[in-house]
């Protein structure tokens, strides 16, 4: 047993070295990922100049040929974060998770003149946890991100309605409303509208595609309603009716979520009562057991 304990740290260090070499080995991207990288989604901003710590994330994406899956890409767009910033957080978390146990072990060695093996064993685990932690945080925030996007979309509906009541055209109303905020959803809509304006075409198809990519069907409804302007229809009343329906649906969804949360809380409210009941039941049960 002592021999196994002595060999285990060395084996783990060797395994970590092998995994490190495999992590930095160049990989060939899949055809679908390569095509996705060449044809970015319309809601993505143009590649900005990477500076500071984000160079680490850009380097990792370039070496590993990283392409985000649709779910993660949607969450990053709605949260206003870039893929480079996300992978910068992952790489920094891995480095911190790797070095923190070693730093603790070094301090123990300097202060107490002992070389515990536990920090060496925890270093690979800390690196893996630090690398996966941003993904877990992004996944846990998925519901909050979707709720914020829904609220921003309803606000955008209201702004478009006000711009339309000011006798602007449909496309002018969309542009003017998108310029009034720097929220992530507003920026995505603004990018789509600017691209359509530069290409001198109608933006409704692009808005529908953006709604499909971001899983916001209400945005596609807005594009369909604004498309009626080309037929000479009155849009103000239609927009206000649609906003009222969407707000009622959003309020109903919020009430359902609050009810589910309240139902989950009742479990924790019942537990103290159960414990108190056990305090009263245990003495008679012990009495019956001893008498039997």
N, C-alpha and C positions, 0 to 999 in steps of 0.2 A: 504493500500500500504506500509506504514511504517513497519507494522508487517511482511509482506512478505520479505522486504529487511533485516529485522533483522533475520528471520529464514533461509534465503537462504544460508549464509555462513556456518552455522552449517550443513545444509543438504548436501552441497557440500563436507564438510570435512568427514561426515559420508559415503557418496558415495565413496570418495577416499579411506577410510579405508576398505570398502567392496571390492573394486576393488583390493587393495593391497593384501588382504587375498586370493582372488581368483587367483591372479597372482602367488602366491607362493604355491598354492595347488598342490600336485603331480598329474600328468596326465599320463594316459596310452597311449603309442605311438600306432599309427596305424601300422598294419602289414607291409604295404609297406615301411613305414619309418624305422621300425626296421630292416627289411631285407636290406634296403639301407645302414643303419649304420653298419651292420655286413659285408657287401660286398662293400667297398668303390670303387670309380671309379679309373681306372688305372692311371689317370693323377694326382691323389692326392699324395702329399708327405707323407711319414710316419709321424705319430704323433710325433712331437717334444716335448721336455720338456717345459711346460708352466711355465713362470716366470713373476714376476712383476705384472703389472696391468692386464695382460691377464688372470690371475687366475680368475678374476671376470667374464670374458666371458665364461671360461671353466666351472665355477660353474653354471652359468645361463643355459648353454647348457645341463649340466647334470641334473639340477633340472627340467627344462622345457622339456627335451627330444627333443631338437631341431634337425631337419633334414632339410637341405636346399633344396629348390625346384631346378629342373634342370637349370632353367634360372639364378637364383642367383648363383648357384654353378659354372656355366660356367663363369659368370662375375667375380667371385672371383678368379677362377683359372687363367683367362687371365690377371687379374690385379695384380696377385702375392700376394694376401691377403688370409689369412686363415679364416675359419668360426669363430674361436675363437677370432681373432682380430676384425672381423666385429661386433660380439655381444658384445665385450668389448666396442667398440665405442657406441653401442646402449645403453648399461646400463649406461655408464658414461654420455652420453647425457641426459638420463632420470633423473639422479641424479642432474646434473647441472641445467636442466630446472625446476626441483622441488625446488631446494634450492635458485636459483637466485632471484625469486620474494620475497621469505621469507627474504632473506638478505636485499633486498631493503626496505621491510617493517620494518625490525628491525632498519635499519639506520634512516628511517623517524621517528620511535618512539623515538629513542635516541636523534635525533637532534631537532625535532619539538614537541615532546611529544604528538603525534597523532598516532592513530591505524587505518590506512585505511584498508578497507576490500578488496580493489582491489588486492593487492599482494596475499592474501589468495585464491582469486578466480582464479588468473592467475597461481598458482603453479601447479594444475593438468594439465592445458592446456600446460604449459611449459614442464612437464614431458612427455606427449604424443608426443609433437613436437620433443623433444630431442631424444626420442626413435625411431621415424620414420625418422628422418633426415638422418642417414646413408643409409637407404634404398632408399630414394629419390635421394641422391647424387650418389649412385651406379647406379640407373636407368638412371639418366641424363647423366652419363658418359658412357652409354652402347655403343653409336655410336663411341666415341673416343677409347674405349677399343677394339672394333671390328676392327677399322682401324689400330690400333697399332699391333694387332695380324696378320692382313693381311700383313703389312709391314715386321714384323718379319718372317713370313712364306716365303715371297719372298726372304728375305736375306738368310734364311736357304736353299732354293733352290739353290741360287748362290754358297753358301759354299759347298753344296753337289756336285755340278757340278765341282767345282775346285778340290775337293778331288778325284773325279772320274777321272779327267784329270791327276791327279798325280799317276795313276795306282793302286789305292786302290780298293778293292772289294766293292760291294754295301753296305754290312752291315758295313764294316770299314768306308766307306764314311759317312754313317748316324751317326755313333758314333763320328767320329772326328769332324764333323760339329756341332753336338749338344754340344760338349765340349767347343766351342769357345765363348759362351755368357752365361750370367746369366739372360737373359730376361725370363719372366714367361713362354712363349711358349717353349723356349729352355729347360727350366727345366722340363716341362711336357714331352717333347719328350725324354729327357735324362732318366727320370724315367721309361718310357715305354721300352726304349731300354735296360736299365740295368736289368729290370725284365725279359725281354725275354732272355737276355744273361745268367742270373743266372739259368733260367729254361731250358736253352739249346734248344731253339726252335727259329724258324724264327720270326722276329718282325713285319712282314707285316700285319698280322691280327690285332695285337695290335694297330698299327698305324692307320689302318682303323677304329677301334673302337674309338680311340682317336679323329679322325677327325669327327666322328658322334657325339660324346659327346660335342665337342667344336664347332660344326657347321662350320667346315673348310673343305669343300670338296676338296680343292686343296691338302691338306695333304694326303687324300686317293688316289688322282691321283699320288702323289709322291710314295706312297707305291706300286701302280700298276706298275709304270715305273721301280722302283728298283727291283720288282719281276722278270722283264724280264732278269735280270742278270743271273738267274738260267738257262735260256734257251740259254745263250751265246750271247745275243743281245748286240749291241753297244749302250751304254746309254748316252754318252756325247752329241751327236747331239739331241737325243730325249729330254733330260733334258733342253738343251738350247732352243729348240723350245717351250717346255711347259712353261718355265719361261717367254719367250717373250709373249706368249698368256696371261698368268696370269697378267703380268705387263700392257699389253694393256687393259685388262678388268678392272684392278684396276684404271688405269688412266681415263678410260671412266666413271667409277663410281664416281671418284673424280670430274670430270667435271660436271656430272649431279648434284651432291650435291652442287657444287659452283653455278651452274645456278639457282637451287632452292633457294639458299640463296640470290642471287642477285634479284630474283623476289620478295622475301619477303621484301627486303630492298626498292624496288620501292614504296611500300605502304607508308612507312614513308617519302619517298622523295616527295610524292604527297601531303601529309597532310599540309605542310607549304603553298603550292600553294593554296590549298582549303581555308585555313584560310585567306590568303591575298585576295582571291577573295571575301570572305564574307565581309571583311572590305569595299570593293567597292560596294557590293550589298546592304548592310544594309541601308545606307542613302536613296537611291532611294525607297526602299521598305517602309521605315518609312514615306517618303514623300507621297507616294501613299496611305498608310493607313490613314494618317491624313487628306489628301484631300478628301478621300472617306467618 
